């Protein structure tokens, strides 16, 4: 929900060895889609409505909500619309629908998906997003048909930040982790995938069009998927 803070690092970039990759796992928010929608929703739009409900300032509402978000970070509750709707007494699905015009696909995503399919790669969307959020975003972006399968963390039973997620996912999708590429905008997710043994990992350094680029100190980084396309 909140933007991940990374220490300034120089860019590391190594083009994936496509001949050694059969499966591509792609995160959704911040990776394929502009994270501005999510940052705005959780950090501004929802606090505004929470402040009206409780007759407090937006600043106080934001402070309270950020503390509550932090309590469930890296768990399934983090992105669970039903959980937050119950906790906050607000209909989060309805609130997200009201600002769905802010949902946007990052540049060069479609070209990258086309490249992967032409190269015969298996494509899977793998997200921590709640099914309600996924439904809104797929309806808005029409990205669904590009993927062999779409998996939400709720279906797996743990969040992507846990190595157990990748063990269970491998059992569901039957990929070879030594011949799999994961692209994600969250370092902790990449660390957990690395711990499980996924061989090829890429960090998205420009998850939001409204935030500064921040490269990973630990993983190869891209700003746009254009960097992965043939010249």
C-alpha positions in Angstrom: 0.0 0.0 0.0 2.6 2.5 1.0 5.6 3.2 -1.2 8.6 1.1 -0.4 11.6 3.1 0.6 15.0 2.0 -0.8 18.4 3.4 -0.2 19.9 5.1 -3.3 21.9 2.6 -5.3 23.5 2.4 -8.8 21.5 0.5 -11.4 22.4 -3.1 -11.8 21.1 -4.5 -15.1 21.7 -7.9 -16.7 19.5 -8.9 -19.6 17.7 -12.2 -18.8 19.2 -15.2 -20.6 16.0 -16.0 -22.5 17.3 -19.3 -23.8 17.4 -20.4 -20.1 13.9 -19.3 -19.3 10.7 -21.2 -19.9 8.3 -19.4 -17.5 7.8 -15.8 -16.7 6.0 -14.8 -13.4 4.8 -11.2 -13.3 3.6 -9.1 -10.4 0.7 -6.8 -11.1 0.7 -3.6 -9.0 3.8 -1.5 -9.6 5.1 -4.0 -12.2 2.5 -4.2 -14.9 0.3 -1.4 -13.6 1.1 2.1 -12.4 1.2 2.0 -8.6 0.0 5.6 -8.5 -3.6 4.2 -8.2 -2.8 2.2 -5.1 -0.6 4.8 -3.4 -3.3 7.4 -4.0 -6.1 5.1 -2.8 -4.4 3.9 0.4 -2.5 7.1 1.4 -5.0 9.8 0.3 -8.4 8.7 -0.8 -9.2 6.2 1.9 -7.9 8.5 4.7 -10.2 11.3 3.4 -13.2 9.0 3.8 -12.0 7.6 7.1 -11.6 11.2 8.4 -15.2 12.0 7.5 -16.5 8.9 9.2 -14.7 9.6 12.4 -14.7 13.4 12.3 -11.0 13.7 12.5 -8.5 15.5 10.3 -7.2 13.8 7.2 -3.7 14.0 8.6 -4.8 12.1 11.8 -6.7 9.6 9.7 -3.7 9.0 7.6 -1.5 8.5 10.6 -3.9 6.0 12.2 -4.3 4.1 8.9 -0.6 3.9 8.2 -0.1 2.4 11.6 -2.8 -0.2 11.0 -1.4 -1.1 7.5 2.0 -1.7 9.1 0.6 -4.1 11.6 -0.4 -6.6 8.8 2.3 -5.9 6.3 3.5 -9.1 4.5 0.3 -10.9 5.4 -2.8 -11.8 3.4 -4.7 -9.1 5.3 -2.5 -6.4 3.9 -4.4 -6.5 0.5 -7.7 -8.0 1.6 -10.5 -5.7 0.8 -13.0 -7.6 2.9 -10.7 -7.4 5.9 -10.3 -3.7 5.6 -14.0 -3.1 4.8 -14.8 -4.8 8.1 -12.1 -3.1 10.0 -12.8 0.4 8.8 -16.6 0.1 8.3 -16.2 1.4 4.7 -16.9 -0.4 1.4 -13.4 -0.5 -0.1 -14.5 -2.1 -3.3 -17.0 0.6 -4.0 -14.4 3.3 -3.2 -11.9 1.7 -5.6 -14.5 1.7 -8.3 -15.0 5.4 -7.9 -11.4 6.2 -8.9 -10.8 3.3 -11.3 -10.0 5.9 -14.0 -6.5 6.2 -12.3 -5.7 2.5 -13.1 -3.2 2.4 -15.9 -0.8 0.0 -17.6 2.9 0.9 -17.6 4.5 1.7 -20.9 5.8 -1.2 -23.0 4.0 -3.8 -21.0 1.9 -5.1 -23.9 5.0 -5.2 -26.2 6.8 -7.3 -23.5 3.8 -9.7 -23.2 3.8 -10.1 -27.0 7.5 -10.8 -27.0 7.1 -13.5 -24.3 4.3 -15.2 -26.2 6.2 -15.1 -29.5 9.2 -16.6 -27.7 7.0 -19.5 -26.4 7.2 -18.6 -22.7 4.6 -19.5 -20.2 3.1 -16.3 -18.7 1.6 -16.2 -15.2 0.3 -13.2 -13.3 1.1 -13.7 -9.6 -0.2 -11.0 -7.2 -0.9 -10.3 -3.5 -3.9 -8.4 -4.6 -7.3 -9.4 -3.3 -9.7 -11.0 -5.8 -11.9 -7.9 -5.6 -9.1 -5.6 -6.6 -8.0 -8.0 -9.3 -11.4 -8.0 -10.8 -11.5 -4.2 -11.0 -8.1 -4.0 -12.6 -8.6 -6.7 -15.1 -11.9 -5.2 -16.1 -10.2 -1.8 -16.6 -7.0 -3.0 -18.4 -8.1 -6.2 -20.3 -4.8 -7.8 -19.4 -6.3 -11.1 -18.3 -6.2 -13.0 -21.7 -2.4 -12.6 -22.0 -1.8 -15.0 -19.2 -1.8 -18.8 -19.0 -3.0 -18.4 -15.4 -3.6 -15.7 -12.8 -2.9 -16.5 -9.2 -3.8 -14.4 -6.1 -1.9 -15.0 -2.9 -5.3 -15.7 -1.2 -5.6 -18.8 -3.4 -2.1 -19.9 -2.3 -2.7 -19.2 1.4 0.3 -17.1 2.1 1.7 -13.8 0.9 4.5 -13.6 -1.7 6.9 -12.3 0.9 7.0 -15.9 2.4 9.2 -18.6 0.7 6.3 -21.0 1.3 4.3 -19.1 -1.3 6.8 -20.1 -4.0 6.8 -23.8 -3.0 3.0 -23.9 -3.1 3.0 -22.0 -6.4 5.4 -24.4 -8.0 3.0 -27.2 -7.0 0.1 -25.3 -8.7 1.8 -24.2 -11.9 4.5 -27.0 -12.3 7.3 -24.6 -13.4 11.0 -25.4 -13.2 12.3 -22.8 -10.7 15.8 -23.0 -12.3 14.2 -21.9 -15.6 11.8 -19.2 -14.3 12.0 -15.4 -14.3 10.1 -13.3 -11.7 9.6 -9.6 -12.2 8.4 -7.7 -9.1 8.6 -4.2 -7.6 9.0 -5.4 -4.0 12.5 -6.4 -2.8 11.1 -8.6 0.0 9.2 -10.7 -2.6 12.3 -11.1 -4.6 14.3 -12.2 -1.5 11.7 -14.8 -0.7 11.7 -16.1 -4.3 15.5 -16.2 -4.2 15.5 -18.1 -0.9 13.2 -20.7 -2.6 15.5 -21.0 -5.6 13.9 -19.1 -8.4 16.8 -18.5 -10.7 16.1 -15.2 -12.6 14.9 -12.2 -10.7 14.2 -8.6 -11.8 13.3 -5.5 -9.8 11.0 -2.8 -11.2 12.6 0.5 -10.1 9.7 2.8 -11.4 6.6 1.3 -9.9 4.7 4.6 -9.9 4.8 7.3 -12.5 4.6 9.9 -9.7 7.6 8.7 -7.6 11.3 8.8 -8.1 13.2 5.9 -9.6 14.9 3.8 -7.0 17.2 0.9 -8.1 17.7 -2.2 -6.0 21.1 -2.8 -4.4 20.6 -6.5 -4.6 18.8 -7.3 -7.9 19.0 -6.3 -11.5 16.6 -3.4 -12.1 14.5 -2.1 -15.0 12.6 1.1 -15.3 10.5 0.0 -18.2 9.9 -3.3 -19.9 11.4 -1.8 -23.1 14.8 -2.7 -21.6 13.9 -6.4 -22.0 12.8 -6.2 -25.6 15.0 -7.0 -28.6 16.7 -4.0 -30.2 
